[in-house]
Amino acid sequence: MLTYFISGSNGFTIRTQPTASNQYTMSLQDMYTLRNFTASLISASFEGYESYLSFTASISGAIVGSEYRATLLNSGSLQPLWHGSIQVYASQSVDKPVYKTQNDGYVSHESTNEYIIMT
């Protein structure tokens, strides 16, 4: 399963079947509405030794919370290189809130770590 963030840079690296082509198409099917469409793949590059394909994907009209069946094909071929799913999430912020707890003002006392063992 791949994660896709709305309005973000969505770079992926996946292991595929070996291929000599450099033209790829990703077809998608919405698992809820069964609507079919394609994703735009940008800057796709294939590393032949380990069979890794790196690309940046753009899904036009993606809806937050949707999940898509994905099939990666060589352009003009019917033999798939990869099958998987893509889940769509809302845009994520890099800024995380700083939480304060009620124990921030208290410090534990040093101890000798001696315990009494009752038998």
TISE-695905 format. One line per 10 residues: their letters; for each residue x, y, z of N, C-alpha, C. Coordinates in Angstrom, 2 decimals, decimal comma. Layout:
N
A	X/Y/Z/X/Y/Z/X/Y/Z | ...
//
This chain:
119
MLTYFISGSN	0,83/-1,17/0,00/0,00/0,00/0,00/0,89/1,25/0,00 | 0,57/2,18/-0,86/1,26/3,46/-0,93/0,37/4,54/-0,34 | 0,97/5,57/0,21/0,19/6,69/0,74/0,37/7,89/-0,17 | -0,74/8,56/-0,44/-0,75/9,73/-1,31/-1,32/10,90/-0,51 | -0,57/11,99/-0,44/-1,00/13,18/0,29/-1,50/14,23/-0,69 | -2,69/14,75/-0,42/-3,26/15,80/-1,25/-2,34/17,03/-1,16 | -2,12/17,69/-2,25/-1,29/18,90/-2,37/0,08/18,73/-1,72 | 0,73/17,64/-2,04/2,08/17,42/-1,53/2,92/16,76/-2,60 | 4,21/16,67/-2,36/5,10/15,98/-3,27/5,02/14,50/-2,96 | 4,56/13,72/-3,89/4,35/12,30/-3,66/5,34/11,47/-4,47
GFTIRTQPTA	6,51/11,29/-3,92/7,53/10,49/-4,57/7,45/9,05/-4,08 | 7,59/8,10/-4,98/7,49/6,69/-4,64/8,66/5,93/-5,23 | 9,06/4,86/-4,56/10,03/3,91/-5,09/9,46/2,53/-4,82 | 9,23/1,78/-5,88/8,64/0,44/-5,74/9,45/-0,56/-6,54 | 9,37/-1,81/-6,14/10,03/-2,88/-6,88/9,03/-3,42/-7,90 | 9,48/-3,54/-9,15/8,60/-3,97/-10,23/9,20/-5,16/-10,97 | 8,46/-5,61/-11,95/9,00/-6,60/-12,89/10,08/-5,91/-13,73 | 11,09/-6,64/-14,19/12,11/-6,02/-15,06/11,48/-5,47/-16,33 | 11,99/-4,33/-16,77/11,47/-3,69/-17,98/12,59/-2,93/-18,67 | 12,47/-2,80/-19,98/13,45/-2,03/-20,75/12,85/-0,70/-21,20
SNQYTMSLQD	11,57/-0,52/-20,95/10,88/0,70/-21,38/11,09/1,82/-20,37 | 10,91/3,06/-20,82/10,97/4,19/-19,90/9,67/5,00/-19,95 | 8,62/4,43/-20,54/7,30/5,06/-20,60/6,35/4,21/-19,77 | 5,71/4,83/-18,76/4,87/4,09/-17,84/3,50/4,74/-17,72 | 2,51/3,91/-17,41/1,15/4,37/-17,19/0,64/3,71/-15,91 | 0,01/4,50/-15,04/-0,60/3,92/-13,84/-2,11/4,08/-13,95 | -2,80/2,96/-14,01/-4,26/3,00/-14,03/-4,78/2,76/-12,62 | -5,83/3,50/-12,26/-6,39/3,45/-10,92/-7,87/3,12/-10,98 | -8,36/2,46/-9,94/-9,78/2,23/-9,78/-10,15/2,56/-8,35 | -11,10/3,48/-8,19/-11,59/3,85/-6,87/-12,33/2,65/-6,29
MYTLRNFTAS	-11,93/2,19/-5,10/-12,52/0,99/-4,51/-13,95/1,22/-4,02 | -14,35/2,48/-3,86/-15,71/2,76/-3,39/-16,68/3,00/-4,54 | -16,28/3,77/-5,52/-17,17/4,10/-6,64/-16,89/3,27/-7,88 | -15,79/2,53/-7,89/-15,35/1,71/-9,03/-15,11/2,53/-10,29 | -14,80/3,81/-10,10/-14,49/4,69/-11,23/-13,03/4,46/-11,65 | -12,78/4,37/-12,95/-11,44/4,13/-13,48/-10,84/5,42/-14,03 | -9,55/5,64/-13,78/-8,82/6,77/-14,34/-7,33/6,49/-14,25 | -6,50/7,41/-14,70/-5,05/7,22/-14,69/-4,38/8,28/-13,84 | -3,20/7,95/-13,35/-2,38/8,89/-12,59/-1,26/9,38/-13,50 | -0,84/10,62/-13,28/0,28/11,18/-14,04/1,58/10,83/-13,33
LISASFEGYE	2,50/10,21/-14,04/3,81/9,86/-13,48/4,84/10,83/-14,03 | 5,59/11,45/-13,12/6,58/12,47/-13,48/7,95/11,95/-13,04 | 8,95/12,20/-13,83/10,34/11,85/-13,50/10,51/10,38/-13,15 | 9,95/9,51/-13,96/10,07/8,07/-13,71/11,44/7,58/-14,15 | 12,11/6,84/-13,28/13,40/6,25/-13,64/13,47/4,83/-13,08 | 14,00/3,92/-13,90/14,07/2,51/-13,54/15,50/2,13/-13,25 | 15,74/1,45/-12,14/17,06/0,96/-11,76/17,04/-0,55/-12,02 | 17,75/-0,98/-13,05/17,65/-2,35/-13,53/18,23/-3,42/-12,63 | 19,27/-3,12/-11,87/19,93/-4,15/-11,07/19,01/-4,70/-10,00 | 18,29/-3,82/-9,30/17,38/-4,25/-8,23/15,91/-4,16/-8,65
SYLSFTASIS	15,64/-3,75/-9,87/14,28/-3,60/-10,40/13,45/-2,61/-9,60 | 14,02/-1,46/-9,31/13,29/-0,40/-8,61/12,86/0,67/-9,60 | 11,62/1,11/-9,46/11,11/2,22/-10,25/10,82/3,37/-9,30 | 11,43/4,53/-9,57/11,19/5,73/-8,78/10,42/6,72/-9,63 | 9,41/7,35/-9,04/8,61/8,32/-9,78/7,86/9,23/-8,81 | 7,37/10,32/-9,35/6,49/11,22/-8,62/5,13/11,11/-9,28 | 4,09/10,90/-8,45/2,75/10,69/-8,99/1,84/11,86/-8,65 | 0,91/12,11/-9,54/-0,11/13,13/-9,34/-1,46/12,52/-9,71 | -2,39/12,51/-8,75/-3,72/11,95/-9,00/-4,71/13,10/-9,05 | -5,21/13,39/-10,22/-6,16/14,47/-10,41/-7,53/14,05/-9,88
GAIVGSEYRA	-8,11/14,85/-9,01/-9,43/14,56/-8,47/-9,45/13,57/-7,33 | -8,30/13,33/-6,70/-8,25/12,40/-5,57/-9,05/12,95/-4,40 | -9,73/12,09/-3,69/-10,57/12,47/-2,57/-9,95/11,91/-1,29 | -9,85/12,77/-0,26/-9,28/12,35/1,02/-10,11/11,20/1,58 | -9,44/10,14/2,00/-10,10/8,97/2,56/-10,37/7,87/1,55 | -10,13/8,15/0,28/-10,36/7,14/-0,75/-9,20/6,16/-0,81 | -9,48/5,01/-1,37/-8,43/4,02/-1,61/-8,59/3,54/-3,05 | -7,45/3,41/-3,73/-7,45/3,08/-5,15/-6,67/1,79/-5,40 | -7,20/0,95/-6,27/-6,42/-0,16/-6,80/-5,52/0,42/-7,88 | -4,25/0,09/-7,85/-3,32/0,65/-8,81/-2,65/-0,46/-9,61
TLLNSGSLQP	-2,51/-0,22/-10,89/-1,80/-1,14/-11,77/-0,82/-0,32/-12,60 | 0,45/-0,68/-12,55/1,49/0,01/-13,30/1,81/-0,79/-14,55 | 1,74/-0,12/-15,69/1,98/-0,77/-16,98/3,05/-0,03/-17,76 | 3,74/-0,75/-18,66/4,52/-0,08/-19,69/3,53/0,52/-20,66 | 3,82/1,70/-21,16/2,91/2,31/-22,13/2,78/1,41/-23,35 | 1,54/1,11/-23,74/1,29/0,26/-24,89/1,31/-1,22/-24,59 | 1,49/-1,61/-23,34/1,55/-3,02/-22,97/0,36/-3,37/-22,08 | -0,05/-4,61/-22,12/-1,12/-5,08/-21,25/-0,59/-5,89/-20,08 | 0,70/-6,20/-20,09/1,33/-6,97/-19,02/1,71/-6,03/-17,88 | 1,11/-6,15/-16,69/1,41/-5,23/-15,59/2,80/-5,46/-15,00
LWHGSIQVYA	3,42/-4,35/-14,60/4,70/-4,41/-13,90/4,51/-4,52/-12,39 | 3,39/-3,97/-11,90/3,16/-3,90/-10,45/1,67/-3,72/-10,19 | 1,19/-4,35/-9,12/-0,18/-4,17/-8,61/-0,07/-3,70/-7,17 | -0,96/-2,83/-6,74/-0,96/-2,39/-5,36/-2,16/-1,53/-5,07 | -2,11/-0,84/-3,95/-3,19/0,08/-3,59/-2,59/1,39/-3,11 | -3,37/2,43/-3,24/-2,96/3,78/-2,83/-4,05/4,36/-1,95 | -3,70/4,81/-0,76/-4,65/5,48/0,12/-4,37/6,97/0,11 | -5,42/7,77/0,12/-5,30/9,22/0,02/-5,53/9,85/1,39 | -4,61/10,73/1,78/-4,68/11,43/3,06/-4,66/12,93/2,84 | -5,13/13,66/3,84/-5,09/15,11/3,79/-3,64/15,57/3,88
SQSVDKPVYK	-3,39/16,79/3,45/-2,05/17,35/3,50/-1,53/17,35/4,93 | -0,28/16,98/5,11/0,32/16,91/6,44/1,20/18,12/6,68 | 1,18/18,63/7,89/1,99/19,76/8,26/3,28/19,28/8,92 | 4,36/19,98/8,63/5,64/19,63/9,25/5,68/20,13/10,68 | 4,99/21,22/10,96/5,00/21,80/12,30/4,15/20,95/13,24 | 4,78/20,47/14,29/4,07/19,67/15,28/3,92/20,51/16,54 | 2,79/20,41/17,23/2,61/21,19/18,45/3,54/20,69/19,56 | 3,92/21,60/20,41/4,75/21,26/21,57/3,81/21,07/22,75 | 3,75/19,88/23,26/2,84/19,57/24,35/3,53/19,79/25,69 | 2,79/20,34/26,63/3,27/20,47/28,00/2,41/19,58/28,86
TQNDGYVSHE	3,03/18,86/29,75/2,27/18,01/30,66/2,26/18,63/32,04 | 1,45/18,08/32,91/1,37/18,63/34,26/2,61/18,31/35,08 | 3,47/17,41/34,58/4,67/17,03/35,33/5,90/17,80/34,89 | 5,76/18,80/34,03/6,92/19,53/33,54/7,65/20,26/34,65 | 6,95/20,65/35,69/7,59/21,43/36,75/8,20/20,59/37,85 | 8,08/19,27/37,76/8,56/18,40/38,83/9,72/17,56/38,35 | 10,70/17,37/39,22/11,88/16,57/38,89/11,96/15,43/39,89 | 12,23/14,24/39,41/12,37/13,10/40,32/13,62/13,26/41,17 | 13,55/12,77/42,41/14,71/12,79/43,29/15,63/11,64/42,95 | 16,91/11,85/43,20/17,87/10,78/42,97/17,64/9,67/43,98
STNEYIIMT	17,89/8,44/43,56/17,73/7,31/44,47/18,94/6,41/44,35 | 19,06/5,54/45,33/20,16/4,58/45,33/19,75/3,26/44,67 | 18,52/3,19/44,23/17,99/1,98/43,59/18,10/0,76/44,50 | 17,82/0,94/45,79/17,80/-0,18/46,72/16,37/-0,64/46,90 | 16,19/-1,94/46,87/14,85/-2,50/46,98/14,82/-3,52/48,12 | 13,68/-3,64/48,75/13,49/-4,64/49,77/12,70/-5,78/49,13 | 13,26/-6,97/49,15/12,60/-8,13/48,55/11,96/-8,92/49,67 | 10,65/-9,07/49,63/9,91/-9,79/50,65/9,79/-11,24/50,21 | 10,13/-12,15/51,11/9,99/-13,57/50,77/8,99/-14,26/51,64
//
